[in-house]
Amino acid sequence: MNRTLLHGVRVIELAGLAPVPHCGMMLADFGATVTVIDKPSGSSDIEQRMATNKTVQELDLKAKHDIEKLRQLCKTSDVLLDPYRPGVLEKIGLDPVKLLE
């Protein structure tokens, strides 16, 4: 496996169900820098196993100051892995159009 293929690619992974952490794990395995945004209460052991080669940062996406921190992280990232139903990120002001401004 080429662990440097995605070197320099910055990924924000919002903690969620298995498909998103698995995708983030694969991107990290290929050299991307993956930052997992997790809720302050933490993750399960299964999610922890998929956090290999990732940095974990705890943010409460119900708190305005943490939403702003996430917005700033997104500005310096190349990819956002979104595990939520359609419309969830838009409700907290993180829709793709606003993030690309």
Biopython code that builds the backbone (N, CA, C, O; Angstrom):
import numpy as np
from Bio.PDB.StructureBuilder import StructureBuilder

atoms = [
    (1, "MET", "N", (0.842, -1.175, 0.000)),
    (1, "MET", "CA", (0.000, 0.000, 0.000)),
    (1, "MET", "C", (0.890, 1.242, 0.000)),
    (1, "MET", "O", (1.863, 1.315, 0.751)),
    (2, "ASN", "N", (0.556, 2.205, -0.835)),
    (2, "ASN", "CA", (1.310, 3.447, -0.915)),
    (2, "ASN", "C", (0.805, 4.416, 0.148)),
    (2, "ASN", "O", (-0.245, 5.035, -0.028)),
    (3, "ARG", "N", (1.534, 4.551, 1.237)),
    (3, "ARG", "CA", (1.097, 5.386, 2.359)),
    (3, "ARG", "C", (1.371, 6.870, 2.141)),
    (3, "ARG", "O", (1.093, 7.676, 3.029)),
    (4, "THR", "N", (1.904, 7.248, 0.992)),
    (4, "THR", "CA", (2.166, 8.662, 0.736)),
    (4, "THR", "C", (1.358, 9.195, -0.434)),
    (4, "THR", "O", (1.516, 10.357, -0.810)),
    (5, "LEU", "N", (0.508, 8.385, -1.009)),
    (5, "LEU", "CA", (-0.279, 8.790, -2.164)),
    (5, "LEU", "C", (-1.084, 10.064, -1.892)),
    (5, "LEU", "O", (-1.162, 10.938, -2.756)),
    (6, "LEU", "N", (-1.676, 10.178, -0.715)),
    (6, "LEU", "CA", (-2.511, 11.338, -0.369)),
    (6, "LEU", "C", (-1.805, 12.303, 0.584)),
    (6, "LEU", "O", (-2.458, 13.105, 1.253)),
    (7, "HIS", "N", (-0.483, 12.228, 0.646)),
    (7, "HIS", "CA", (0.276, 13.130, 1.522)),
    (7, "HIS", "C", (-0.074, 14.583, 1.181)),
    (7, "HIS", "O", (-0.061, 14.973, 0.014)),
    (8, "GLY", "N", (-0.383, 15.369, 2.196)),
    (8, "GLY", "CA", (-0.733, 16.770, 1.996)),
    (8, "GLY", "C", (-2.222, 17.024, 1.899)),
    (8, "GLY", "O", (-2.653, 18.175, 1.979)),
    (9, "VAL", "N", (-3.021, 15.979, 1.728)),
    (9, "VAL", "CA", (-4.477, 16.134, 1.686)),
    (9, "VAL", "C", (-4.986, 16.165, 3.122)),
    (9, "VAL", "O", (-4.686, 15.278, 3.921)),
    (10, "ARG", "N", (-5.765, 17.205, 3.437)),
    (10, "ARG", "CA", (-6.291, 17.375, 4.796)),
    (10, "ARG", "C", (-7.781, 17.048, 4.802)),
    (10, "ARG", "O", (-8.558, 17.595, 4.019)),
    (11, "VAL", "N", (-8.161, 16.143, 5.703)),
    (11, "VAL", "CA", (-9.532, 15.636, 5.770)),
    (11, "VAL", "C", (-10.110, 15.912, 7.151)),
    (11, "VAL", "O", (-9.461, 15.667, 8.168)),
    (12, "ILE", "N", (-11.336, 16.424, 7.176)),
    (12, "ILE", "CA", (-12.106, 16.542, 8.416)),
    (12, "ILE", "C", (-13.164, 15.448, 8.365)),
    (12, "ILE", "O", (-13.959, 15.385, 7.427)),
    (13, "GLU", "N", (-13.168, 14.602, 9.365)),
    (13, "GLU", "CA", (-14.143, 13.507, 9.452)),
    (13, "GLU", "C", (-15.045, 13.769, 10.648)),
    (13, "GLU", "O", (-14.577, 13.817, 11.785)),
    (14, "LEU", "N", (-16.333, 13.937, 10.392)),
    (14, "LEU", "CA", (-17.280, 14.084, 11.485)),
    (14, "LEU", "C", (-17.653, 12.690, 11.961)),
    (14, "LEU", "O", (-18.085, 11.853, 11.168)),
    (15, "ALA", "N", (-17.487, 12.438, 13.256)),
    (15, "ALA", "CA", (-17.730, 11.102, 13.811)),
    (15, "ALA", "C", (-19.166, 10.682, 13.538)),
    (15, "ALA", "O", (-20.103, 11.464, 13.701)),
    (16, "GLY", "N", (-19.316, 9.450, 13.125)),
    (16, "GLY", "CA", (-20.642, 8.930, 12.822)),
    (16, "GLY", "C", (-20.606, 7.431, 12.657)),
    (16, "GLY", "O", (-19.742, 6.750, 13.209)),
    (17, "LEU", "N", (-21.546, 6.929, 11.898)),
    (17, "LEU", "CA", (-21.650, 5.490, 11.682)),
    (17, "LEU", "C", (-20.494, 4.979, 10.831)),
    (17, "LEU", "O", (-19.775, 5.761, 10.209)),
    (18, "ALA", "N", (-20.325, 3.672, 10.810)),
    (18, "ALA", "CA", (-19.160, 2.992, 10.233)),
    (18, "ALA", "C", (-18.709, 3.439, 8.846)),
    (18, "ALA", "O", (-17.499, 3.480, 8.624)),
    (19, "PRO", "N", (-19.578, 3.776, 7.896)),
    (19, "PRO", "CA", (-19.049, 4.129, 6.576)),
    (19, "PRO", "C", (-18.087, 5.320, 6.588)),
    (19, "PRO", "O", (-17.063, 5.287, 5.906)),
    (20, "VAL", "N", (-18.397, 6.355, 7.341)),
    (20, "VAL", "CA", (-17.527, 7.539, 7.361)),
    (20, "VAL", "C", (-16.204, 7.252, 8.064)),
    (20, "VAL", "O", (-15.159, 7.579, 7.502)),
    (21, "PRO", "N", (-16.184, 6.659, 9.267)),
    (21, "PRO", "CA", (-14.891, 6.338, 9.875)),
    (21, "PRO", "C", (-14.068, 5.371, 9.025)),
    (21, "PRO", "O", (-12.840, 5.459, 8.995)),
    (22, "HIS", "N", (-14.732, 4.463, 8.344)),
    (22, "HIS", "CA", (-14.008, 3.523, 7.483)),
    (22, "HIS", "C", (-13.375, 4.265, 6.306)),
    (22, "HIS", "O", (-12.225, 4.004, 5.952)),
    (23, "CYS", "N", (-14.114, 5.177, 5.708)),
    (23, "CYS", "CA", (-13.573, 5.992, 4.616)),
    (23, "CYS", "C", (-12.389, 6.813, 5.113)),
    (23, "CYS", "O", (-11.352, 6.873, 4.452)),
    (24, "GLY", "N", (-12.538, 7.445, 6.278)),
    (24, "GLY", "CA", (-11.441, 8.220, 6.858)),
    (24, "GLY", "C", (-10.224, 7.365, 7.140)),
    (24, "GLY", "O", (-9.091, 7.806, 6.945)),
    (25, "MET", "N", (-10.452, 6.137, 7.602)),
    (25, "MET", "CA", (-9.347, 5.219, 7.883)),
    (25, "MET", "C", (-8.586, 4.897, 6.599)),
    (25, "MET", "O", (-7.355, 4.861, 6.589)),
    (26, "MET", "N", (-9.327, 4.667, 5.524)),
    (26, "MET", "CA", (-8.678, 4.363, 4.246)),
    (26, "MET", "C", (-7.886, 5.564, 3.733)),
    (26, "MET", "O", (-6.774, 5.403, 3.229)),
    (27, "LEU", "N", (-8.449, 6.763, 3.857)),
    (27, "LEU", "CA", (-7.731, 7.964, 3.428)),
    (27, "LEU", "C", (-6.464, 8.158, 4.258)),
    (27, "LEU", "O", (-5.414, 8.511, 3.720)),
    (28, "ALA", "N", (-6.563, 7.927, 5.573)),
    (28, "ALA", "CA", (-5.384, 8.038, 6.444)),
    (28, "ALA", "C", (-4.340, 6.989, 6.077)),
    (28, "ALA", "O", (-3.142, 7.275, 6.085)),
    (29, "ASP", "N", (-4.784, 5.785, 5.758)),
    (29, "ASP", "CA", (-3.857, 4.722, 5.364)),
    (29, "ASP", "C", (-3.080, 5.084, 4.100)),
    (29, "ASP", "O", (-1.955, 4.626, 3.903)),
    (30, "PHE", "N", (-3.683, 5.906, 3.249)),
    (30, "PHE", "CA", (-3.010, 6.335, 2.024)),
    (30, "PHE", "C", (-2.263, 7.657, 2.196)),
    (30, "PHE", "O", (-1.795, 8.237, 1.217)),
    (31, "GLY", "N", (-2.151, 8.133, 3.436)),
    (31, "GLY", "CA", (-1.302, 9.279, 3.713)),
    (31, "GLY", "C", (-1.986, 10.593, 3.990)),
    (31, "GLY", "O", (-1.309, 11.574, 4.297)),
    (32, "ALA", "N", (-3.314, 10.656, 3.895)),
    (32, "ALA", "CA", (-4.011, 11.903, 4.196)),
    (32, "ALA", "C", (-3.914, 12.207, 5.688)),
    (32, "ALA", "O", (-3.803, 11.300, 6.512)),
    (33, "THR", "N", (-3.955, 13.481, 6.017)),
    (33, "THR", "CA", (-4.011, 13.911, 7.411)),
    (33, "THR", "C", (-5.486, 14.010, 7.779)),
    (33, "THR", "O", (-6.194, 14.890, 7.290)),
    (34, "VAL", "N", (-5.949, 13.112, 8.638)),
    (34, "VAL", "CA", (-7.370, 13.036, 8.980)),
    (34, "VAL", "C", (-7.573, 13.493, 10.416)),
    (34, "VAL", "O", (-6.942, 12.985, 11.343)),
    (35, "THR", "N", (-8.471, 14.468, 10.580)),
    (35, "THR", "CA", (-8.859, 14.943, 11.904)),
    (35, "THR", "C", (-10.305, 14.545, 12.137)),
    (35, "THR", "O", (-11.196, 14.947, 11.388)),
    (36, "VAL", "N", (-10.537, 13.758, 13.173)),
    (36, "VAL", "CA", (-11.886, 13.320, 13.526)),
    (36, "VAL", "C", (-12.472, 14.332, 14.498)),
    (36, "VAL", "O", (-11.852, 14.675, 15.504)),
    (37, "ILE", "N", (-13.671, 14.805, 14.185)),
    (37, "ILE", "CA", (-14.398, 15.691, 15.087)),
    (37, "ILE", "C", (-15.414, 14.823, 15.808)),
    (37, "ILE", "O", (-16.355, 14.308, 15.203)),
    (38, "ASP", "N", (-15.211, 14.668, 17.114)),
    (38, "ASP", "CA", (-16.058, 13.793, 17.915)),
    (38, "ASP", "C", (-16.761, 14.612, 18.987)),
    (38, "ASP", "O", (-16.285, 15.675, 19.384)),
    (39, "LYS", "N", (-17.886, 14.113, 19.446)),
    (39, "LYS", "CA", (-18.600, 14.789, 20.533)),
    (39, "LYS", "C", (-17.807, 14.637, 21.825)),
    (39, "LYS", "O", (-17.057, 13.672, 21.974)),
    (40, "PRO", "N", (-17.958, 15.567, 22.757)),
    (40, "PRO", "CA", (-17.177, 15.526, 24.000)),
    (40, "PRO", "C", (-17.324, 14.244, 24.809)),
    (40, "PRO", "O", (-16.422, 13.908, 25.576)),
    (41, "SER", "N", (-18.419, 13.523, 24.666)),
    (41, "SER", "CA", (-18.596, 12.294, 25.444)),
    (41, "SER", "C", (-17.761, 11.139, 24.916)),
    (41, "SER", "O", (-17.678, 10.097, 25.566)),
    (42, "GLY", "N", (-17.144, 11.297, 23.756)),
    (42, "GLY", "CA", (-16.237, 10.274, 23.239)),
    (42, "GLY", "C", (-16.904, 9.252, 22.349)),
    (42, "GLY", "O", (-18.098, 9.336, 22.063)),
    (43, "SER", "N", (-16.101, 8.269, 21.908)),
    (43, "SER", "CA", (-16.545, 7.260, 20.949)),
    (43, "SER", "C", (-16.491, 5.866, 21.549)),
    (43, "SER", "O", (-15.933, 5.645, 22.624)),
    (44, "SER", "N", (-17.081, 4.945, 20.828)),
    (44, "SER", "CA", (-17.036, 3.548, 21.248)),
    (44, "SER", "C", (-15.706, 2.918, 20.862)),
    (44, "SER", "O", (-14.922, 3.514, 20.125)),
    (45, "ASP", "N", (-15.453, 1.709, 21.362)),
    (45, "ASP", "CA", (-14.221, 0.992, 21.032)),
    (45, "ASP", "C", (-14.115, 0.700, 19.539)),
    (45, "ASP", "O", (-13.021, 0.737, 18.977)),
    (46, "ILE", "N", (-15.240, 0.411, 18.896)),
    (46, "ILE", "CA", (-15.208, 0.121, 17.459)),
    (46, "ILE", "C", (-14.708, 1.346, 16.708)),
    (46, "ILE", "O", (-13.849, 1.230, 15.833)),
    (47, "GLU", "N", (-15.238, 2.517, 17.040)),
    (47, "GLU", "CA", (-14.797, 3.741, 16.386)),
    (47, "GLU", "C", (-13.341, 4.034, 16.716)),
    (47, "GLU", "O", (-12.614, 4.560, 15.873)),
    (48, "GLN", "N", (-12.902, 3.704, 17.929)),
    (48, "GLN", "CA", (-11.512, 3.936, 18.307)),
    (48, "GLN", "C", (-10.571, 3.122, 17.429)),
    (48, "GLN", "O", (-9.492, 3.592, 17.067)),
    (49, "ARG", "N", (-10.978, 1.900, 17.086)),
    (49, "ARG", "CA", (-10.129, 1.073, 16.221)),
    (49, "ARG", "C", (-9.996, 1.677, 14.837)),
    (49, "ARG", "O", (-8.979, 1.480, 14.172)),
    (50, "MET", "N", (-11.005, 2.408, 14.393)),
    (50, "MET", "CA", (-10.938, 3.047, 13.082)),
    (50, "MET", "C", (-10.274, 4.416, 13.154)),
    (50, "MET", "O", (-10.171, 5.103, 12.137)),
    (51, "ALA", "N", (-9.823, 4.821, 14.334)),
    (51, "ALA", "CA", (-9.171, 6.119, 14.500)),
    (51, "ALA", "C", (-7.655, 6.023, 14.366)),
    (51, "ALA", "O", (-6.947, 6.989, 14.654)),
    (52, "THR", "N", (-7.151, 4.869, 13.934)),
    (52, "THR", "CA", (-5.717, 4.702, 13.735)),
    (52, "THR", "C", (-5.227, 5.697, 12.692)),
    (52, "THR", "O", (-5.874, 5.888, 11.662)),
    (53, "ASN", "N", (-4.090, 6.330, 12.952)),
    (53, "ASN", "CA", (-3.482, 7.323, 12.059)),
    (53, "ASN", "C", (-4.320, 8.589, 11.915)),
    (53, "ASN", "O", (-4.164, 9.324, 10.940)),
    (54, "LYS", "N", (-5.198, 8.849, 12.865)),
    (54, "LYS", "CA", (-6.037, 10.045, 12.831)),
    (54, "LYS", "C", (-5.816, 10.853, 14.105)),
    (54, "LYS", "O", (-5.410, 10.321, 15.138)),
    (55, "THR", "N", (-6.092, 12.143, 14.006)),
    (55, "THR", "CA", (-6.102, 13.014, 15.171)),
    (55, "THR", "C", (-7.562, 13.198, 15.574)),
    (55, "THR", "O", (-8.418, 13.407, 14.715)),
    (56, "VAL", "N", (-7.850, 13.123, 16.859)),
    (56, "VAL", "CA", (-9.225, 13.292, 17.332)),
    (56, "VAL", "C", (-9.331, 14.613, 18.077)),
    (56, "VAL", "O", (-8.525, 14.918, 18.955)),
    (57, "GLN", "N", (-10.351, 15.395, 17.706)),
    (57, "GLN", "CA", (-10.629, 16.653, 18.389)),
    (57, "GLN", "C", (-12.089, 16.634, 18.821)),
    (57, "GLN", "O", (-12.978, 16.326, 18.026)),
    (58, "GLU", "N", (-12.328, 16.966, 20.080)),
    (58, "GLU", "CA", (-13.694, 16.964, 20.596)),
    (58, "GLU", "C", (-14.311, 18.346, 20.439)),
    (58, "GLU", "O", (-13.766, 19.344, 20.911)),
    (59, "LEU", "N", (-15.460, 18.385, 19.766)),
    (59, "LEU", "CA", (-16.225, 19.620, 19.602)),
    (59, "LEU", "C", (-17.701, 19.307, 19.808)),
    (59, "LEU", "O", (-18.187, 18.259, 19.386)),
    (60, "ASP", "N", (-18.402, 20.218, 20.456)),
    (60, "ASP", "CA", (-19.841, 20.087, 20.655)),
    (60, "ASP", "C", (-20.531, 20.880, 19.552)),
    (60, "ASP", "O", (-20.537, 22.111, 19.584)),
    (61, "LEU", "N", (-21.107, 20.191, 18.585)),
    (61, "LEU", "CA", (-21.714, 20.880, 17.451)),
    (61, "LEU", "C", (-23.060, 21.518, 17.780)),
    (61, "LEU", "O", (-23.769, 21.988, 16.890)),
    (62, "LYS", "N", (-23.403, 21.529, 19.066)),
    (62, "LYS", "CA", (-24.573, 22.279, 19.514)),
    (62, "LYS", "C", (-24.147, 23.619, 20.113)),
    (62, "LYS", "O", (-24.990, 24.459, 20.427)),
    (63, "ALA", "N", (-22.839, 23.815, 20.269)),
    (63, "ALA", "CA", (-22.300, 25.058, 20.837)),
    (63, "ALA", "C", (-21.772, 25.940, 19.708)),
    (63, "ALA", "O", (-20.992, 25.487, 18.871)),
    (64, "LYS", "N", (-22.201, 27.203, 19.692)),
    (64, "LYS", "CA", (-21.826, 28.112, 18.607)),
    (64, "LYS", "C", (-20.319, 28.276, 18.470)),
    (64, "LYS", "O", (-19.805, 28.324, 17.352)),
    (65, "HIS", "N", (-19.601, 28.362, 19.590)),
    (65, "HIS", "CA", (-18.151, 28.563, 19.491)),
    (65, "HIS", "C", (-17.458, 27.334, 18.904)),
    (65, "HIS", "O", (-16.445, 27.471, 18.219)),
    (66, "ASP", "N", (-17.986, 26.140, 19.159)),
    (66, "ASP", "CA", (-17.403, 24.929, 18.575)),
    (66, "ASP", "C", (-17.756, 24.801, 17.090)),
    (66, "ASP", "O", (-16.957, 24.293, 16.303)),
    (67, "ILE", "N", (-18.945, 25.260, 16.711)),
    (67, "ILE", "CA", (-19.303, 25.281, 15.292)),
    (67, "ILE", "C", (-18.355, 26.212, 14.546)),
    (67, "ILE", "O", (-17.926, 25.905, 13.433)),
    (68, "GLU", "N", (-18.030, 27.339, 15.151)),
    (68, "GLU", "CA", (-17.085, 28.275, 14.525)),
    (68, "GLU", "C", (-15.695, 27.647, 14.417)),
    (68, "GLU", "O", (-15.008, 27.845, 13.415)),
    (69, "LYS", "N", (-15.277, 26.900, 15.426)),
    (69, "LYS", "CA", (-13.985, 26.200, 15.350)),
    (69, "LYS", "C", (-13.984, 25.215, 14.184)),
    (69, "LYS", "O", (-13.004, 25.121, 13.445)),
    (70, "LEU", "N", (-15.083, 24.483, 14.021)),
    (70, "LEU", "CA", (-15.182, 23.535, 12.915)),
    (70, "LEU", "C", (-15.151, 24.271, 11.578)),
    (70, "LEU", "O", (-14.503, 23.817, 10.634)),
    (71, "ARG", "N", (-15.841, 25.395, 11.494)),
    (71, "ARG", "CA", (-15.828, 26.193, 10.263)),
    (71, "ARG", "C", (-14.399, 26.596, 9.904)),
    (71, "ARG", "O", (-14.008, 26.532, 8.739)),
    (72, "GLN", "N", (-13.621, 27.012, 10.905)),
    (72, "GLN", "CA", (-12.225, 27.400, 10.660)),
    (72, "GLN", "C", (-11.386, 26.196, 10.223)),
    (72, "GLN", "O", (-10.543, 26.322, 9.336)),
    (73, "LEU", "N", (-11.608, 25.045, 10.834)),
    (73, "LEU", "CA", (-10.897, 23.830, 10.419)),
    (73, "LEU", "C", (-11.223, 23.475, 8.969)),
    (73, "LEU", "O", (-10.346, 23.058, 8.212)),
    (74, "CYS", "N", (-12.477, 23.641, 8.593)),
    (74, "CYS", "CA", (-12.887, 23.322, 7.225)),
    (74, "CYS", "C", (-12.216, 24.242, 6.210)),
    (74, "CYS", "O", (-11.920, 23.823, 5.091)),
    (75, "LYS", "N", (-11.976, 25.484, 6.593)),
    (75, "LYS", "CA", (-11.325, 26.431, 5.678)),
    (75, "LYS", "C", (-9.907, 26.008, 5.321)),
    (75, "LYS", "O", (-9.399, 26.370, 4.260)),
    (76, "THR", "N", (-9.269, 25.246, 6.197)),
    (76, "THR", "CA", (-7.893, 24.819, 5.934)),
    (76, "THR", "C", (-7.817, 23.348, 5.518)),
    (76, "THR", "O", (-6.734, 22.764, 5.477)),
    (77, "SER", "N", (-8.968, 22.758, 5.213)),
    (77, "SER", "CA", (-9.018, 21.342, 4.839)),
    (77, "SER", "C", (-9.467, 21.189, 3.393)),
    (77, "SER", "O", (-10.046, 22.099, 2.800)),
    (78, "ASP", "N", (-9.187, 20.022, 2.848)),
    (78, "ASP", "CA", (-9.545, 19.723, 1.464)),
    (78, "ASP", "C", (-10.825, 18.906, 1.347)),
    (78, "ASP", "O", (-11.520, 18.981, 0.334)),
    (79, "VAL", "N", (-11.141, 18.123, 2.382)),
    (79, "VAL", "CA", (-12.264, 17.181, 2.334)),
    (79, "VAL", "C", (-13.025, 17.241, 3.650)),
    (79, "VAL", "O", (-12.421, 17.338, 4.718)),
    (80, "LEU", "N", (-14.353, 17.183, 3.574)),
    (80, "LEU", "CA", (-15.201, 17.055, 4.758)),
    (80, "LEU", "C", (-16.040, 15.798, 4.587)),
    (80, "LEU", "O", (-16.831, 15.700, 3.649)),
    (81, "LEU", "N", (-15.870, 14.835, 5.487)),
    (81, "LEU", "CA", (-16.661, 13.602, 5.472)),
    (81, "LEU", "C", (-17.857, 13.793, 6.402)),
    (81, "LEU", "O", (-17.699, 13.902, 7.618)),
    (82, "ASP", "N", (-19.045, 13.831, 5.821)),
    (82, "ASP", "CA", (-20.285, 14.151, 6.522)),
    (82, "ASP", "C", (-21.132, 12.889, 6.711)),
    (82, "ASP", "O", (-21.596, 12.315, 5.725)),
    (83, "PRO", "N", (-21.346, 12.441, 7.964)),
    (83, "PRO", "CA", (-22.130, 11.229, 8.201)),
    (83, "PRO", "C", (-23.618, 11.486, 8.438)),
    (83, "PRO", "O", (-24.382, 10.547, 8.660)),
    (84, "TYR", "N", (-24.025, 12.744, 8.392)),
    (84, "TYR", "CA", (-25.377, 13.095, 8.818)),
    (84, "TYR", "C", (-26.396, 13.018, 7.682)),
    (84, "TYR", "O", (-26.047, 12.979, 6.502)),
    (85, "ARG", "N", (-27.669, 12.998, 8.084)),
    (85, "ARG", "CA", (-28.763, 13.048, 7.118)),
    (85, "ARG", "C", (-28.705, 14.372, 6.357)),
    (85, "ARG", "O", (-28.136, 15.345, 6.851)),
    (86, "PRO", "N", (-29.291, 14.415, 5.155)),
    (86, "PRO", "CA", (-29.326, 15.674, 4.410)),
    (86, "PRO", "C", (-29.981, 16.777, 5.236)),
    (86, "PRO", "O", (-31.028, 16.569, 5.851)),
    (87, "GLY", "N", (-29.363, 17.931, 5.243)),
    (87, "GLY", "CA", (-29.920, 19.093, 5.923)),
    (87, "GLY", "C", (-29.387, 19.348, 7.317)),
    (87, "GLY", "O", (-29.576, 20.443, 7.847)),
    (88, "VAL", "N", (-28.727, 18.377, 7.931)),
    (88, "VAL", "CA", (-28.249, 18.553, 9.307)),
    (88, "VAL", "C", (-27.163, 19.625, 9.370)),
    (88, "VAL", "O", (-27.240, 20.531, 10.199)),
    (89, "LEU", "N", (-26.162, 19.533, 8.514)),
    (89, "LEU", "CA", (-25.094, 20.541, 8.539)),
    (89, "LEU", "C", (-25.618, 21.917, 8.133)),
    (89, "LEU", "O", (-25.158, 22.936, 8.647)),
    (90, "GLU", "N", (-26.576, 21.943, 7.216)),
    (90, "GLU", "CA", (-27.159, 23.221, 6.807)),
    (90, "GLU", "C", (-27.842, 23.916, 7.986)),
    (90, "GLU", "O", (-27.776, 25.139, 8.110)),
    (91, "LYS", "N", (-28.492, 23.141, 8.845)),
    (91, "LYS", "CA", (-29.195, 23.717, 9.998)),
    (91, "LYS", "C", (-28.254, 24.417, 10.969)),
    (91, "LYS", "O", (-28.656, 25.357, 11.653)),
    (92, "ILE", "N", (-27.002, 23.964, 11.034)),
    (92, "ILE", "CA", (-26.063, 24.607, 11.961)),
    (92, "ILE", "C", (-25.120, 25.569, 11.234)),
    (92, "ILE", "O", (-24.127, 26.026, 11.800)),
    (93, "GLY", "N", (-25.446, 25.870, 9.972)),
    (93, "GLY", "CA", (-24.674, 26.868, 9.234)),
    (93, "GLY", "C", (-23.414, 26.346, 8.574)),
    (93, "GLY", "O", (-22.515, 27.127, 8.263)),
    (94, "LEU", "N", (-23.329, 25.043, 8.355)),
    (94, "LEU", "CA", (-22.134, 24.467, 7.733)),
    (94, "LEU", "C", (-22.451, 23.833, 6.379)),
    (94, "LEU", "O", (-21.867, 22.817, 6.005)),
    (95, "ASP", "N", (-23.381, 24.446, 5.656)),
    (95, "ASP", "CA", (-23.695, 23.889, 4.346)),
    (95, "ASP", "C", (-22.535, 24.142, 3.379)),
    (95, "ASP", "O", (-21.758, 25.077, 3.575)),
    (96, "PRO", "N", (-22.419, 23.322, 2.347)),
    (96, "PRO", "CA", (-21.275, 23.421, 1.429)),
    (96, "PRO", "C", (-21.077, 24.809, 0.826)),
    (96, "PRO", "O", (-19.940, 25.264, 0.700)),
    (97, "VAL", "N", (-22.148, 25.482, 0.458)),
    (97, "VAL", "CA", (-22.015, 26.808, -0.154)),
    (97, "VAL", "C", (-21.356, 27.784, 0.813)),
    (97, "VAL", "O", (-20.468, 28.541, 0.421)),
    (98, "LYS", "N", (-21.781, 27.771, 2.071)),
    (98, "LYS", "CA", (-21.187, 28.681, 3.063)),
    (98, "LYS", "C", (-19.744, 28.310, 3.372)),
    (98, "LYS", "O", (-18.914, 29.191, 3.593)),
    (99, "LEU", "N", (-19.436, 27.016, 3.392)),
    (99, "LEU", "CA", (-18.064, 26.598, 3.681)),
    (99, "LEU", "C", (-17.106, 26.958, 2.555)),
    (99, "LEU", "O", (-15.914, 27.149, 2.796)),
    (100, "LEU", "N", (-17.605, 27.052, 1.337)),
    (100, "LEU", "CA", (-16.749, 27.395, 0.200)),
    (100, "LEU", "C", (-16.541, 28.894, 0.038)),
    (100, "LEU", "O", (-15.719, 29.308, -0.780)),
    (101, "GLU", "N", (-17.257, 29.716, 0.789)),
    (101, "GLU", "CA", (-17.100, 31.181, 0.687)),
    (101, "GLU", "C", (-15.766, 31.629, 1.226)),
    (101, "GLU", "O", (-15.466, 32.823, 1.219)),
]
sb = StructureBuilder()
sb.init_structure("model")
sb.init_model(0)
sb.init_chain("A")
sb.init_seg("    ")
for serial, (resi, resn, name, xyz) in enumerate(atoms, 1):
    if name == "N":
        sb.init_residue(resn, " ", resi, " ")
    sb.init_atom(name, np.array(xyz, "f"), 0.0, 1.0, " ", f" {name:<3s}", serial, name[0])
structure = sb.get_structure()
